[in-house]
Amino acid sequence: MNESSSLHTLLILGGTGDLSKRLLLPGLGQLIGSGRAPADLTVIGSGSRDWDDGTWQDLMKESFAAARSEAGDDGKEAIDAAVRNGSYLQVDLKDPERLVRDVRGLKTPLAVYFALPPEVTQSTVAALKPGDLPEETRLVLEKPFAGDEASARELNRLLADLLPESDVYRVDHFLGMATVMNVLGLRFTNRILEPVWNNLHIERVEIVFDEKLGLEGRAKYYDGAGALRDMIQSHLLHTMAVIAMGAPATLGQRDVRDLIAATLRASSVPEDYQRSTRRARWSAGEIDGEEVEAYADSSGVDPDRETETLAEIEIRIDNERWSGVPFVLRSGKALGKTRQEAVITFKPVSHLPNGFTGSAGEASRLRISFAPARLELELNVNGPENVFTLERTGLSAPMHKSAMTPYGEVLDGILSGDPLVSVRADIAEECWRIVDPVLKAWADGEVPLETYPAGTMGPAEWESSRSGL
């Protein structure tokens, strides 16, 4: 498909589900209301439920409401027209021949968005044959992409038989987060940073995505995934690669993704998994004054699975720039504080003049906060009462925040044909290669499953729980 061709039809498989209602449709509503969606785009929802067009249009109207309230007159008219033109298609994913007939009856250019569990996506793709899809079709797949490296390779093989790689979009909505992409501008356009962005000057890098939220009705998915698969395997590894990659020649998708892939190929978790990885799950506690039951007691959870709700792994990037620098990736749920940030800790100065006291021994840190989008540089400065007693100060500034949600940004790329918002096939496989040995070690019981009360910062023994990074 020509990247410049805009879509006529968006078919959402699993359109009746939670992902569509909470994230996809609100993001799409922003695009339509801002005039960034094709004027003639037809949005078709599908699912196994016995809905009609009116029911689907009601869901679209509800999901578009926030975007409509912020749109101008032209945007409101575009949103109303999209709702009127929306239609519903009842599908049986176990009947691939019918699905193929239905898809071939849709007007192209067409995008088929798999808002489905990974195992259903894989089985549906496997049922399709070369030639089944009409020309000018894009396939959009949600994370997690497959379940391990072997299944990712198999899914990529199946997709390659159906479509060219340029028409396959593996969604990682972190790639649509303006703040993450801002890292490229921060690093490569500021001489004060780029020369010190290496193992000569940086001691460690931490990337954290901690949430107060618990399961939020997602037990069926989350209990089969856990924090490592759900967040670190996809989102945080990509964020790490953007932070650690070398300078691309251009911001074109090939240059950027080639360097992301090269960074991930050089990455691995040290094999002493008891030292390089940690896992835990929440026990009963309290968040913002509300009691929270233990994860193991939550509806839809199988406690014998020992699914982790907090995971932390250490990555080593074996290349000249980063050799010896630990990259610590941490993500968890039902914690006492929401933290979404990358923390770059610089090495101490090579010589500290004798006589300084206070915070003189503390390292400088650069914090890149993803939500809210802020940049903060922590430094030592002379204190007001005694110039030899140093204190910490922070130089902070807001970073660019997109007017759209991350899913709005990703959908913008899909609709316009920009593959930079997509995870390339080899990158998806590399992410699984990195975490597969950890998942196996955890499944074999090599790393104990610890606990932390809901509403705390995690197990007290973990340095990241005590320090807050």
The 8 nearest C-alpha neighbors of each residue, nearest first, counted from 0:
[[1, 135, 2, 166, 136, 4, 134, 165],
 [0, 2, 3, 4, 416, 135, 5, 165],
 [3, 1, 416, 4, 0, 417, 415, 5],
 [2, 4, 1, 416, 5, 415, 417, 0],
 [5, 3, 1, 2, 6, 415, 416, 0],
 [6, 4, 415, 414, 3, 37, 7, 108],
 [5, 7, 108, 8, 109, 414, 40, 4],
 [6, 8, 40, 108, 107, 109, 39, 41],
 [9, 7, 109, 41, 40, 6, 42, 106],
 [8, 10, 42, 110, 109, 43, 111, 41],
 [11, 9, 43, 111, 44, 112, 110, 42],
 [12, 10, 112, 14, 44, 13, 45, 111],
 [13, 11, 113, 45, 14, 114, 112, 46],
 [12, 14, 114, 46, 15, 16, 115, 45],
 [13, 15, 44, 11, 45, 19, 12, 16],
 [16, 14, 13, 46, 19, 45, 17, 44],
 [17, 15, 14, 13, 19, 18, 20, 114],
 [16, 18, 20, 19, 21, 15, 22, 14],
 [19, 17, 21, 20, 22, 16, 23, 114],
 [18, 20, 23, 14, 17, 16, 24, 22],
 [19, 21, 17, 18, 24, 22, 62, 23],
 [22, 20, 18, 19, 17, 23, 25, 24],
 [21, 23, 18, 25, 19, 24, 20, 26],
 [24, 22, 19, 26, 25, 27, 406, 18],
 [23, 25, 27, 26, 19, 62, 20, 22],
 [26, 24, 28, 62, 27, 63, 22, 23],
 [27, 25, 407, 29, 23, 406, 24, 28],
 [26, 28, 24, 30, 29, 25, 407, 23],
 [27, 29, 63, 25, 31, 26, 30, 66],
 [30, 28, 66, 32, 26, 27, 31, 33],
 [31, 29, 35, 27, 33, 36, 28, 32],
 [30, 32, 36, 28, 34, 33, 29, 78],
 [33, 31, 74, 29, 70, 30, 34, 78],
 [32, 34, 30, 31, 35, 74, 29, 70],
 [33, 35, 31, 32, 36, 30, 74, 38],
 [36, 34, 30, 33, 31, 37, 411, 32],
 [35, 37, 31, 30, 34, 38, 414, 40],
 [38, 36, 40, 39, 5, 6, 35, 7],
 [37, 39, 40, 36, 77, 34, 31, 35],
 [38, 40, 37, 7, 41, 81, 8, 6],
 [41, 39, 7, 37, 8, 38, 42, 6],
 [40, 42, 8, 85, 84, 7, 9, 39],
 [43, 41, 9, 85, 8, 10, 40, 44],
 [44, 42, 10, 86, 87, 85, 9, 11],
 [45, 43, 14, 87, 11, 10, 88, 86],
 [46, 44, 88, 12, 14, 89, 87, 13],
 [45, 47, 13, 89, 48, 90, 15, 14],
 [46, 48, 90, 89, 91, 49, 45, 13],
 [49, 47, 46, 50, 89, 15, 45, 90],
 [48, 50, 47, 89, 51, 46, 88, 90],
 [51, 49, 48, 54, 52, 87, 55, 89],
 [50, 52, 53, 54, 87, 55, 49, 86],
 [53, 51, 86, 87, 55, 54, 56, 50],
 [52, 54, 56, 55, 51, 57, 86, 50],
 [53, 55, 57, 56, 51, 52, 50, 58],
 [56, 54, 58, 52, 57, 53, 87, 59],
 [55, 57, 59, 53, 58, 54, 82, 85],
 [56, 58, 60, 54, 55, 59, 53, 61],
 [59, 57, 55, 61, 56, 60, 62, 54],
 [58, 60, 56, 62, 57, 61, 63, 82],
 [61, 59, 57, 63, 58, 62, 64, 56],
 [60, 62, 58, 64, 59, 63, 57, 65],
 [61, 63, 59, 25, 60, 64, 24, 58],
 [62, 64, 28, 60, 66, 25, 61, 65],
 [65, 63, 67, 61, 66, 62, 60, 68],
 [66, 64, 68, 67, 63, 69, 62, 25],
 [67, 65, 29, 69, 63, 68, 64, 28],
 [68, 66, 64, 70, 69, 65, 75, 63],
 [67, 69, 65, 66, 70, 64, 75, 71],
 [70, 68, 66, 67, 65, 71, 32, 75],
 [71, 69, 74, 67, 32, 68, 75, 66],
 [72, 70, 74, 73, 75, 69, 32, 67],
 [71, 73, 75, 74, 76, 70, 77, 32],
 [74, 72, 76, 75, 71, 77, 70, 32],
 [73, 75, 32, 77, 70, 71, 76, 72],
 [76, 74, 78, 72, 77, 73, 67, 70],
 [75, 77, 79, 73, 74, 78, 80, 72],
 [78, 76, 74, 80, 75, 79, 81, 73],
 [77, 79, 81, 75, 80, 76, 32, 31],
 [78, 80, 76, 82, 81, 77, 75, 83],
 [79, 81, 83, 77, 82, 78, 76, 84],
 [82, 80, 78, 84, 79, 83, 85, 77],
 [81, 83, 85, 79, 80, 84, 56, 59],
 [84, 82, 80, 81, 85, 79, 56, 86],
 [85, 83, 81, 82, 41, 80, 86, 42],
 [86, 84, 42, 82, 83, 43, 56, 41],
 [85, 87, 52, 43, 84, 44, 55, 42],
 [86, 88, 44, 52, 43, 45, 51, 55],
 [89, 87, 45, 90, 44, 86, 43, 46],
 [90, 88, 46, 45, 47, 87, 48, 49],
 [91, 89, 47, 46, 92, 88, 45, 98],
 [90, 92, 93, 94, 47, 89, 98, 46],
 [91, 93, 94, 90, 95, 123, 98, 47],
 [94, 92, 91, 95, 123, 126, 98, 90],
 [93, 95, 92, 91, 96, 97, 98, 90],
 [96, 94, 98, 97, 93, 99, 126, 92],
 [97, 95, 99, 98, 94, 100, 127, 101],
 [98, 96, 100, 99, 95, 94, 101, 91],
 [97, 99, 95, 101, 96, 100, 102, 94],
 [98, 100, 102, 96, 97, 101, 103, 95],
 [101, 99, 97, 103, 98, 102, 104, 96],
 [100, 102, 98, 104, 99, 103, 97, 105],
 [103, 101, 99, 104, 105, 100, 98, 132],
 [102, 104, 100, 105, 101, 133, 99, 132],
 [103, 105, 101, 102, 100, 106, 99, 133],
 [106, 104, 102, 103, 107, 101, 8, 109],
 [105, 107, 8, 108, 7, 104, 109, 103],
 [108, 106, 109, 7, 135, 8, 105, 136],
 [107, 109, 6, 135, 7, 136, 8, 106],
 [110, 108, 107, 8, 136, 6, 9, 7],
 [109, 111, 137, 9, 136, 138, 10, 112],
 [110, 112, 10, 138, 139, 11, 9, 137],
 [111, 113, 139, 11, 12, 114, 10, 138],
 [114, 112, 12, 140, 115, 139, 11, 141],
 [115, 113, 13, 12, 112, 141, 11, 18],
 [114, 116, 113, 13, 120, 119, 117, 12],
 [115, 117, 119, 118, 120, 114, 220, 141],
 [118, 116, 120, 119, 145, 121, 115, 143],
 [117, 119, 121, 120, 116, 122, 145, 146],
 [120, 118, 122, 121, 116, 117, 123, 115],
 [121, 119, 117, 123, 118, 122, 115, 124],
 [120, 122, 118, 124, 119, 123, 125, 117],
 [121, 123, 125, 119, 124, 120, 118, 126],
 [124, 122, 120, 126, 125, 121, 119, 92],
 [123, 125, 121, 127, 126, 122, 120, 157],
 [126, 124, 122, 123, 127, 121, 157, 154],
 [125, 127, 123, 124, 95, 122, 128, 93],
 [128, 126, 124, 125, 131, 95, 123, 129],
 [127, 129, 131, 130, 126, 161, 160, 125],
 [130, 128, 161, 131, 160, 127, 132, 162],
 [129, 131, 132, 128, 161, 133, 127, 134],
 [132, 130, 128, 129, 99, 127, 133, 161],
 [133, 131, 130, 134, 103, 136, 99, 102],
 [134, 132, 103, 136, 135, 131, 130, 107],
 [133, 135, 136, 132, 0, 107, 108, 109],
 [136, 134, 108, 0, 107, 109, 133, 137],
 [137, 135, 109, 134, 110, 108, 133, 138],
 [136, 138, 110, 166, 167, 109, 111, 139],
 [139, 137, 111, 167, 110, 168, 112, 166],
 [138, 140, 112, 168, 169, 113, 111, 167],
 [141, 139, 169, 113, 170, 168, 112, 138],
 [142, 140, 170, 169, 114, 143, 113, 144],
 [143, 141, 144, 170, 171, 140, 169, 117],
 [142, 144, 145, 141, 117, 229, 233, 146],
 [143, 145, 142, 117, 151, 141, 146, 427],
 [144, 146, 151, 150, 117, 143, 147, 121],
 [147, 145, 150, 144, 151, 143, 148, 117],
 [148, 146, 431, 150, 149, 151, 145, 435],
 [147, 149, 431, 151, 428, 432, 150, 152],
 [148, 150, 152, 151, 147, 153, 146, 428],
 [149, 151, 153, 152, 147, 145, 148, 154],
 [152, 150, 145, 148, 154, 153, 149, 428],
 [153, 151, 155, 149, 150, 154, 148, 156],
 [152, 154, 150, 156, 155, 151, 157, 149],
 [155, 153, 157, 151, 156, 152, 150, 158],
 [154, 156, 158, 152, 153, 157, 159, 151],
 [155, 157, 153, 159, 154, 158, 152, 160],
 [158, 156, 154, 160, 155, 159, 153, 125],
 [157, 159, 155, 161, 160, 156, 162, 154],
 [158, 160, 156, 161, 162, 157, 163, 155],
 [161, 159, 157, 158, 129, 162, 156, 128],
 [162, 160, 129, 158, 159, 128, 157, 130],
 [161, 163, 159, 160, 158, 166, 164, 167],
 [164, 162, 165, 166, 159, 167, 161, 158],
 [163, 165, 167, 166, 162, 159, 424, 423],
 [166, 164, 163, 167, 418, 0, 168, 162],
 [167, 165, 137, 164, 163, 162, 138, 168],
 [168, 166, 138, 164, 165, 137, 139, 169],
 [169, 167, 139, 421, 170, 138, 140, 166],
 [170, 168, 140, 422, 421, 139, 141, 167],
 [169, 171, 141, 421, 140, 168, 172, 142],
 [170, 172, 173, 174, 142, 169, 234, 421],
 [171, 173, 175, 174, 405, 406, 170, 409],
 [174, 172, 176, 175, 171, 234, 405, 179],
 [175, 173, 172, 420, 176, 171, 179, 180],
 [174, 176, 405, 408, 172, 409, 173, 177],
 [177, 175, 173, 405, 178, 179, 174, 180],
 [176, 178, 180, 179, 401, 181, 175, 400],
 [179, 177, 181, 180, 176, 369, 372, 399],
 [180, 178, 181, 182, 176, 177, 238, 369],
 [179, 181, 177, 182, 178, 183, 176, 174],
 [182, 180, 178, 184, 183, 179, 177, 185],
 [181, 183, 185, 180, 184, 179, 186, 242],
 [184, 182, 181, 186, 185, 180, 187, 241],
 [183, 185, 181, 182, 186, 187, 188, 180],
 [186, 184, 182, 183, 187, 188, 181, 189],
 [187, 185, 183, 184, 193, 188, 182, 189],
 [186, 188, 184, 189, 183, 185, 193, 246],
 [187, 189, 184, 186, 185, 190, 193, 183],
 [190, 188, 191, 192, 187, 186, 185, 193],
 [189, 191, 192, 193, 188, 194, 187, 186],
 [190, 192, 189, 193, 194, 195, 186, 188],
 [193, 191, 190, 195, 189, 194, 186, 196],
 [192, 194, 196, 190, 195, 186, 187, 191],
 [195, 193, 196, 192, 190, 191, 197, 200],
 [196, 194, 200, 193, 192, 197, 199, 201],
 [197, 195, 193, 194, 192, 201, 200, 198],
 [198, 196, 320, 199, 195, 321, 201, 200],
 [197, 199, 321, 201, 200, 320, 324, 322],
 [200, 198, 197, 201, 195, 346, 196, 202],
 [199, 201, 198, 346, 195, 345, 197, 202],
 [202, 200, 345, 198, 346, 197, 203, 344],
 [201, 203, 346, 345, 344, 324, 200, 198],
 [204, 202, 325, 324, 344, 201, 326, 343],
 [203, 205, 343, 326, 342, 344, 327, 325],
 [206, 204, 327, 342, 341, 326, 328, 207],
 [205, 207, 341, 328, 340, 327, 329, 342],
 [208, 206, 329, 340, 339, 330, 328, 209],
 [207, 209, 339, 330, 338, 329, 210, 340],
 [210, 208, 331, 338, 330, 337, 207, 332],
 [211, 209, 337, 332, 212, 334, 333, 331],
 [210, 212, 333, 334, 337, 332, 336, 335],
 [213, 211, 333, 210, 332, 214, 215, 334],
 [212, 214, 333, 332, 215, 211, 210, 334],
 [213, 215, 217, 216, 218, 212, 221, 332],
 [216, 214, 217, 213, 212, 218, 221, 17],
 [215, 217, 214, 218, 219, 213, 298, 299],
 [216, 218, 214, 219, 215, 220, 221, 222],
 [219, 217, 221, 299, 220, 222, 216, 214],
 [220, 218, 217, 221, 222, 299, 223, 300],
 [221, 219, 218, 217, 223, 222, 224, 116],
 [220, 222, 224, 218, 223, 225, 219, 217],
 [223, 221, 224, 218, 220, 219, 306, 225],
 [222, 224, 221, 220, 225, 219, 306, 304],
 [223, 225, 221, 228, 222, 229, 220, 226],
 [226, 224, 307, 306, 221, 227, 228, 229],
 [225, 227, 229, 308, 228, 230, 310, 309],
 [228, 226, 231, 229, 225, 310, 230, 232],
 [229, 227, 232, 224, 226, 225, 230, 231],
 [230, 228, 226, 227, 225, 224, 231, 232],
 [229, 231, 234, 226, 233, 232, 227, 228],
 [230, 232, 235, 227, 233, 234, 236, 228],
 [233, 231, 228, 230, 430, 227, 236, 434],
 [232, 234, 231, 236, 230, 235, 237, 430],
 [235, 233, 230, 237, 236, 231, 173, 238],
 [234, 236, 231, 238, 237, 233, 239, 230],
 [235, 237, 239, 238, 234, 233, 231, 232],
 [238, 236, 240, 235, 239, 234, 233, 241],
 [237, 239, 235, 241, 236, 240, 234, 242],
 [240, 238, 236, 242, 237, 241, 235, 243],
 [239, 241, 237, 243, 259, 242, 238, 244],
 [240, 242, 238, 239, 244, 243, 237, 259],
 [243, 241, 239, 240, 244, 238, 182, 183],
 [242, 244, 240, 241, 239, 245, 262, 321],
 [245, 243, 241, 240, 262, 258, 259, 242],
 [244, 246, 247, 258, 243, 262, 259, 320],
 [245, 247, 248, 187, 244, 258, 183, 255],
 [248, 246, 249, 254, 255, 245, 250, 258],
 [247, 249, 254, 246, 250, 255, 251, 245],
 [250, 248, 251, 247, 254, 255, 252, 246],
 [251, 249, 255, 252, 254, 247, 248, 253],
 [252, 250, 249, 254, 253, 255, 419, 248],
 [251, 253, 419, 255, 254, 256, 250, 418],
 [254, 252, 256, 255, 251, 257, 419, 250],
 [253, 255, 257, 251, 247, 252, 256, 249],
 [256, 254, 252, 258, 257, 253, 247, 250],
 [255, 257, 259, 253, 258, 254, 252, 260],
 [258, 256, 260, 254, 255, 259, 253, 261],
 [257, 259, 261, 260, 256, 255, 244, 262],
 [258, 260, 256, 262, 240, 261, 257, 244],
 [259, 261, 257, 263, 258, 426, 262, 256],
 [262, 260, 258, 264, 263, 259, 257, 265],
 [263, 261, 259, 265, 260, 264, 244, 240],
 [262, 264, 266, 260, 265, 261, 429, 259],
 [265, 263, 261, 262, 266, 260, 429, 267],
 [264, 266, 317, 316, 263, 262, 318, 261],
 [267, 265, 316, 263, 264, 315, 317, 314],
 [268, 266, 433, 314, 315, 269, 316, 265],
 [267, 269, 314, 313, 270, 315, 433, 275],
 [270, 268, 271, 275, 267, 272, 315, 314],
 [269, 271, 272, 268, 275, 436, 437, 273],
 [272, 270, 273, 274, 269, 275, 276, 268],
 [271, 273, 275, 276, 274, 270, 269, 446],
 [272, 274, 446, 271, 276, 275, 445, 277],
 [275, 273, 272, 271, 276, 277, 269, 270],
 [274, 276, 272, 313, 312, 273, 269, 271],
 [277, 275, 312, 272, 311, 274, 273, 313],
 [278, 276, 311, 310, 312, 446, 279, 273],
 [277, 279, 310, 448, 309, 307, 449, 311],
 [280, 278, 449, 450, 448, 309, 307, 308],
 [281, 279, 308, 307, 450, 309, 451, 449],
 [280, 282, 451, 453, 452, 450, 294, 293],
 [281, 283, 293, 452, 451, 453, 294, 450],
 [284, 282, 293, 292, 452, 291, 453, 281],
 [283, 285, 453, 452, 291, 290, 454, 282],
 [284, 286, 290, 454, 289, 291, 453, 288],
 [287, 285, 454, 289, 288, 335, 290, 453],
 [288, 286, 289, 285, 454, 335, 290, 211],
 [287, 289, 286, 285, 290, 454, 291, 284],
 [290, 288, 285, 286, 287, 291, 284, 454],
 [289, 291, 285, 284, 286, 292, 288, 283],
 [292, 290, 284, 285, 283, 289, 453, 293],
 [291, 293, 283, 294, 296, 290, 284, 297],
 [294, 292, 282, 283, 296, 295, 281, 297],
 [293, 295, 297, 296, 281, 282, 292, 280],
 [294, 296, 302, 293, 297, 300, 301, 282],
 [297, 295, 293, 294, 292, 298, 300, 302],
 [298, 296, 294, 295, 300, 299, 293, 292],
 [299, 297, 300, 296, 218, 295, 294, 301],
 [298, 300, 218, 219, 297, 301, 222, 296],
 [301, 299, 298, 297, 222, 302, 218, 295],
 [300, 302, 303, 304, 299, 295, 222, 305],
 [303, 301, 295, 304, 305, 300, 296, 306],
 [304, 302, 305, 301, 306, 295, 300, 222],
 [303, 305, 302, 306, 301, 222, 223, 300],
 [306, 304, 303, 302, 307, 448, 301, 280],
 [305, 307, 225, 304, 222, 308, 280, 223],
 [306, 308, 280, 279, 225, 309, 278, 226],
 [307, 309, 280, 226, 331, 332, 225, 279],
 [310, 308, 331, 279, 307, 330, 278, 226],
 [311, 309, 278, 330, 329, 226, 227, 277],
 [310, 312, 329, 277, 328, 276, 278, 330],
 [313, 311, 276, 328, 327, 275, 277, 314],
 [312, 314, 327, 275, 326, 268, 325, 276],
 [313, 315, 268, 326, 267, 325, 327, 266],
 [314, 316, 325, 266, 267, 317, 268, 326],
 [317, 315, 266, 265, 321, 318, 322, 314],
 [316, 318, 322, 265, 315, 266, 321, 319],
 [317, 319, 322, 320, 321, 316, 265, 262],
 [318, 320, 321, 322, 317, 198, 197, 316],
 [319, 321, 197, 318, 198, 322, 196, 199],
 [322, 320, 198, 324, 318, 316, 197, 319],
 [323, 321, 317, 318, 324, 319, 316, 320],
 [322, 324, 321, 325, 198, 315, 316, 317],
 [323, 325, 203, 321, 322, 202, 198, 326],
 [326, 324, 203, 315, 314, 327, 313, 204],
 [325, 327, 204, 314, 313, 205, 203, 315],
 [326, 328, 313, 205, 312, 325, 204, 206],
 [329, 327, 206, 312, 311, 205, 207, 313],
 [330, 328, 311, 207, 310, 206, 208, 327],
 [331, 329, 208, 209, 310, 309, 207, 226],
 [330, 332, 309, 209, 308, 226, 210, 310],
 [331, 333, 210, 213, 334, 308, 212, 211],
 [334, 332, 211, 213, 212, 453, 454, 210],
 [335, 333, 454, 211, 455, 456, 332, 336],
 [334, 336, 454, 455, 456, 211, 286, 333],
 [335, 337, 334, 211, 338, 210, 456, 209],
 [336, 338, 210, 209, 211, 339, 335, 334],
 [339, 337, 209, 208, 340, 336, 207, 210],
 [340, 338, 208, 369, 207, 370, 368, 209],
 [339, 341, 368, 369, 207, 367, 206, 338],
 [340, 342, 206, 367, 205, 366, 207, 368],
 [341, 343, 366, 205, 204, 365, 344, 206],
 [344, 342, 204, 365, 364, 203, 366, 345],
 [345, 343, 364, 203, 202, 201, 363, 204],
 [346, 344, 201, 202, 363, 200, 362, 364],
 [345, 347, 202, 201, 200, 362, 348, 344],
 [348, 346, 362, 349, 345, 360, 361, 363],
 [347, 349, 350, 351, 346, 362, 345, 360],
 [348, 350, 347, 351, 346, 352, 200, 199],
 [351, 349, 348, 352, 347, 353, 360, 359],
 [350, 352, 353, 348, 349, 355, 359, 360],
 [353, 351, 354, 350, 355, 359, 348, 349],
 [352, 354, 355, 351, 356, 350, 387, 359],
 [355, 353, 352, 356, 387, 388, 351, 359],
 [354, 356, 387, 353, 388, 359, 352, 389],
 [357, 355, 388, 359, 389, 387, 358, 354],
 [358, 356, 389, 388, 359, 390, 355, 360],
 [357, 359, 389, 390, 361, 360, 356, 379],
 [360, 358, 357, 361, 356, 389, 355, 379],
 [359, 361, 358, 362, 347, 357, 356, 351],
 [362, 360, 358, 359, 363, 347, 379, 391],
 [361, 363, 347, 345, 364, 346, 360, 344],
 [362, 364, 378, 377, 345, 344, 361, 365],
 [365, 363, 344, 377, 343, 376, 345, 362],
 [364, 366, 376, 343, 342, 375, 377, 367],
 [367, 365, 342, 375, 374, 341, 368, 376],
 [366, 368, 374, 341, 340, 373, 342, 369],
 [367, 369, 340, 373, 372, 370, 339, 366],
 [368, 370, 372, 340, 339, 371, 178, 367],
 [371, 369, 372, 368, 339, 340, 373, 338],
 [370, 372, 369, 373, 368, 339, 397, 400],
 [371, 373, 369, 370, 398, 368, 397, 178],
 [374, 372, 397, 368, 398, 396, 371, 367],
 [373, 375, 367, 396, 395, 366, 368, 397],
 [376, 374, 395, 366, 394, 365, 393, 377],
 [375, 377, 365, 394, 393, 364, 366, 395],
 [378, 376, 393, 364, 363, 392, 365, 375],
 [377, 379, 363, 392, 391, 393, 376, 380],
 [378, 380, 391, 390, 389, 392, 358, 359],
 [381, 379, 389, 390, 391, 382, 378, 392],
 [380, 382, 389, 386, 388, 390, 387, 383],
 [381, 383, 389, 386, 388, 390, 385, 384],
 [384, 382, 385, 386, 381, 388, 390, 389],
 [385, 383, 382, 386, 388, 381, 387, 389],
 [384, 386, 388, 387, 382, 383, 381, 389],
 [385, 387, 381, 382, 388, 383, 384, 389],
 [386, 388, 355, 385, 389, 356, 381, 354],
 [389, 387, 356, 357, 385, 386, 382, 355],
 [390, 388, 381, 357, 382, 358, 380, 359],
 [389, 391, 358, 380, 379, 382, 381, 357],
 [392, 390, 379, 378, 380, 358, 377, 393],
 [391, 393, 378, 377, 379, 390, 380, 394],
 [392, 394, 377, 376, 395, 375, 378, 391],
 [393, 395, 376, 375, 377, 392, 396, 378],
 [396, 394, 375, 374, 393, 376, 397, 373],
 [395, 397, 374, 373, 398, 375, 394, 372],
 [398, 396, 373, 372, 374, 399, 395, 371],
 [397, 399, 373, 372, 400, 374, 396, 178],
 [400, 398, 401, 178, 397, 372, 177, 181],
 [401, 399, 177, 398, 372, 402, 178, 397],
 [400, 402, 403, 177, 399, 404, 176, 178],
 [401, 403, 400, 404, 29, 407, 408, 399],
 [404, 402, 401, 407, 408, 405, 29, 26],
 [403, 405, 407, 406, 26, 408, 402, 401],
 [406, 404, 175, 176, 408, 407, 172, 409],
 [407, 405, 409, 408, 26, 404, 172, 410],
 [406, 408, 26, 404, 410, 405, 403, 409],
 [409, 407, 411, 175, 405, 406, 410, 403],
 [410, 408, 406, 175, 412, 411, 407, 420],
 [411, 409, 413, 407, 412, 408, 406, 414],
 [412, 410, 408, 414, 409, 413, 407, 415],
 [413, 411, 417, 409, 415, 410, 414, 416],
 [412, 414, 410, 416, 411, 415, 417, 409],
 [413, 415, 411, 412, 416, 6, 410, 5],
 [414, 416, 412, 5, 413, 417, 411, 3],
 [415, 417, 2, 413, 414, 412, 418, 3],
 [416, 418, 412, 419, 415, 413, 420, 2],
 [419, 417, 421, 420, 416, 252, 165, 412],
 [420, 418, 252, 421, 417, 256, 412, 251],
 [421, 419, 418, 174, 409, 412, 175, 417],
 [420, 422, 168, 169, 418, 419, 170, 423],
 [423, 421, 169, 427, 426, 424, 170, 168],
 [422, 424, 426, 425, 421, 427, 169, 256],
 [425, 423, 427, 426, 155, 422, 428, 164],
 [424, 426, 428, 427, 423, 429, 260, 422],
 [427, 425, 429, 423, 428, 260, 424, 430],
 [428, 426, 424, 430, 425, 429, 422, 423],
 [427, 429, 425, 431, 426, 148, 430, 151],
 [430, 428, 432, 426, 431, 427, 425, 263],
 [431, 429, 433, 427, 432, 428, 232, 426],
 [430, 432, 148, 428, 434, 433, 429, 147],
 [433, 431, 429, 430, 435, 148, 434, 428],
 [432, 434, 430, 431, 267, 435, 429, 268],
 [433, 435, 437, 431, 436, 432, 438, 232],
 [434, 436, 438, 437, 432, 431, 433, 439],
 [437, 435, 439, 438, 434, 440, 433, 432],
 [438, 436, 440, 434, 439, 435, 441, 272],
 [437, 439, 435, 441, 436, 440, 442, 434],
 [438, 440, 442, 436, 437, 441, 443, 435],
 [441, 439, 437, 443, 445, 442, 438, 436],
 [440, 442, 444, 438, 443, 439, 446, 445],
 [441, 443, 439, 444, 440, 438, 445, 437],
 [444, 442, 440, 441, 445, 439, 446, 438],
 [443, 445, 441, 442, 446, 447, 440, 448],
 [446, 444, 440, 443, 441, 447, 273, 272],
 [445, 447, 273, 444, 441, 448, 440, 272],
 [448, 446, 449, 444, 445, 278, 441, 277],
 [449, 447, 279, 278, 446, 450, 305, 280],
 [448, 450, 279, 447, 278, 280, 451, 458],
 [451, 449, 279, 280, 281, 282, 458, 448],
 [450, 452, 281, 458, 457, 282, 453, 280],
 [453, 451, 282, 284, 281, 283, 455, 454],
 [454, 452, 284, 333, 281, 455, 334, 283],
 [453, 455, 335, 334, 286, 285, 333, 284],
 [456, 454, 335, 334, 457, 453, 452, 451],
 [455, 457, 464, 335, 334, 454, 336, 458],
 [458, 456, 451, 464, 455, 459, 334, 452],
 [459, 457, 451, 460, 461, 450, 464, 456],
 [458, 460, 461, 464, 457, 465, 462, 456],
 [461, 459, 458, 462, 464, 465, 457, 463],
 [462, 460, 464, 463, 459, 458, 465, 457],
 [461, 463, 465, 464, 466, 460, 459, 467],
 [462, 464, 466, 461, 467, 465, 468, 457],
 [465, 463, 456, 461, 457, 462, 467, 466],
 [466, 464, 462, 463, 467, 459, 461, 456],
 [465, 467, 468, 463, 464, 462, 461, 456],
 [468, 466, 463, 464, 465, 456, 462, 338],
 [467, 466, 463, 342, 205, 464, 465, 462]]
